[in-house]
Amino acid sequence: MLSIMRAPLYVRPVTDAEREQLTAGLRSSDAFILRRCQILLASARGERASQIARQLGCDDETVRRVIAAFNSRGMAALHKGSSRPQRIHAAFDLARGEQLRALLHQSPRTFGKPTSVWTLALAAEVSCAEGLTPTRVSGETIRATLERLGVRWQRAKQWITSPDPAYARKKARATA
């Protein structure tokens, strides 16, 4: 395994007030705050990231990220940020969403599939094969796209039709 040597990274000089807060954080019941305080105080003592990581049983990249966060944001780095993505890229724009809706109004057999029932995974596979998306998306993406169009997946599954002329009558009798 090839090891990459990085320049040592340390916290900026810690003020007395910050050191008090970090020391108080060692008594926190929140494991996230506790771990970050341990990392920052060890770095303030002059310990290297790899050394801190070994002592705390974490990755040295984790230690580096905590130090960098503290150096840029100060004490705000002790609190968890949102894990939500900053931007969400919709796989289906409005026009392609409508094409997806039209696709689901057809039987999967139309697309050479051995079933007449849509699943989210099957809808994702066919939408990619039909060029609605450049790459295969997840079933959850299909469900979320339909939701944006105001359609619940449970309802979309009921769009299945049959070439049988008596299909509507038979379906009404079966679902009544």
TAHURA-V361305 format. One line per field, one symbol per residue. ss: DSSP state (h for helix, s for strand, l for the rest). phi: phi as a letter, one per 30 degrees, with the letter a starting at -180 (. if undefined). burial: b if it has 24 or more other ideal C-beta (glycine too) atoms within 12 Angstrom, else e. Layout:
BEGIN
ss: ???
phi: ???
burial: ???
END
This chain:
BEGIN
ss: lllllllllllllllhhhhhhhhhhlllllhhhhhhhhhhhhhhllllhhhhhhhhlllhhhhhhhhhhhhhhhhhhhlllllllllllllllhhhhhhhhhhhlllhhhhllllllllhhhhhhhhhhlllllllllhhhhhhhhhhllllhhhhhhhlllllllhhhhhhhhhl
phi: .dccdcdebbddecddddddddddddcddddddedddedddddddjddeddddddcibdddddddddddddcciddddcdcdcdddbccddcddddddddeddddcdedecicdbccdcdddddddddddidbdbdcddddddddddddibdeeddddddbbdddceeddddddcd
burial: eeeeeeeebbbeebeeebeebbeebeeeeeeebebbbbbbbbbbeebebbebbeebebebeebbbbbebbeeeebebbeeeeeeeeeeeebbeeebbeebbebbebbbeeeeeeeeebebebbbbbbbebebbeeebebebbbbbbeebebebeebeebbeeeeeeeeeeeeeeee
END
